Amino acid sequence: MPIYNKLVRDKIPEIIAQSGKACRVRSLSPDEIGPMLRAKLQEELAEYLGALTDAEATEELADVLEVIFALGTVHGVGPERLLALQQEKRDARGGFAEGLFLIDVDD
């Protein structure tokens, strides 16, 4: 019996049950969810960095985004607010579309 001891998406127990298997889960306390989401972010980021195709990379980026939205909730903001903050920062400082690489700044 594999032991996972990790945060999973909400429908994973249902998907496991539909496959004819049983699993055990528990709900995390509010104090536990933040650290577990941080660990999940590291896991998903590692999977993104290891992606070999554009399709794999975009799938992993979607997972990263889901974890980021959940972390936003932990910090008291929903996805809409995170996206608004992203836009505010893009408006003020730009994005990364131009691929600029800062070498140095004269004093």
N, C-alpha and C positions, 0 to 999 in steps of 0.2 A: 504494500500500500504506500504510494508516494505521499510524502508530507510536504506541504507547500509553505504554510505559515506566512502568507503574504496577502496584501490587499488585492481584491479582485473586483471587477465590474459587477454591478448589482444583479445582472441576469445570469451570471455564471452558475450559481447553484441550480437554477431552473434548467439551464442547458445541460448540466451534468445529469440531472434527474431524467431528462428526456432521452439521454443516451443509455438509460437503464442502470446507471450507477448511483451510489449514495455518496454524500459528502457531509462533512461537518463544518459549520461556520458559526461565527459569533459576531455580534455587532460591536464595533469599537466604541470606546468612550470618547467624549469630546477631547480629552487630554491625549488620547492615543492617535486620533485621526491625522493630526498635523504631521507628526513624525513619520507615520506610515505613508502619507501622501508624498512626503519628501523622498522617502526611499523608493516609492513607485516612480517618481519623476526621474530619479537616477537610473532606475531599471529601463524605463522607456527611452531615455536619452541614449543609453548604451545600445539599445536595440536600433535606434535611428542611426547612430554612428556606425553600426555594423551592417546596415542595409547595403545591398549590392546593386539594386536596381531602383529606378525612379519610382516604380510602383510600390516596392517595399518601403522606400523612404517616406513616401506620402502617407502610407498606412501608419507608420510609426509616428510621423508628425501629428496625425489626427489623435493618436493615443496621448502624445505629449500635451496637446491642446486640451484634451479632456481632463487630464490631471491638473493642468494649470487652472482651468475653470473651477475644479473642486478645491484647489488651494485658495483661490480667490474667495470662495465661500467661507473657508476657514478664517480668512482675514476680514470677513464682513462685507465683501463686495461680490456681486454677481457677474456673470459673463458680460452683460451689457456695459457695466461700469468699467470692467477691464478693457473692453474694446474701445470705450470712450477715452480712457486714459492713454491707450496705445495711439489713438488718433491725435490726441492733444500733444503727445510727445513727438509724433511724426510731423505735425504742423509746426512745432517749435524748433525741432532739431533735425528734421528730415528722417528718412528711412535708411535702407541699405541698398536701394535699387541701383545706385551708381557704382557700387563696389569700391569706394574710396578707401585707401590705405594710408593712414597718417604716418609719415616718416619722422618728422621732427617739427619743432616750433622754435623760431628765432626768439631770443630774449629781448 
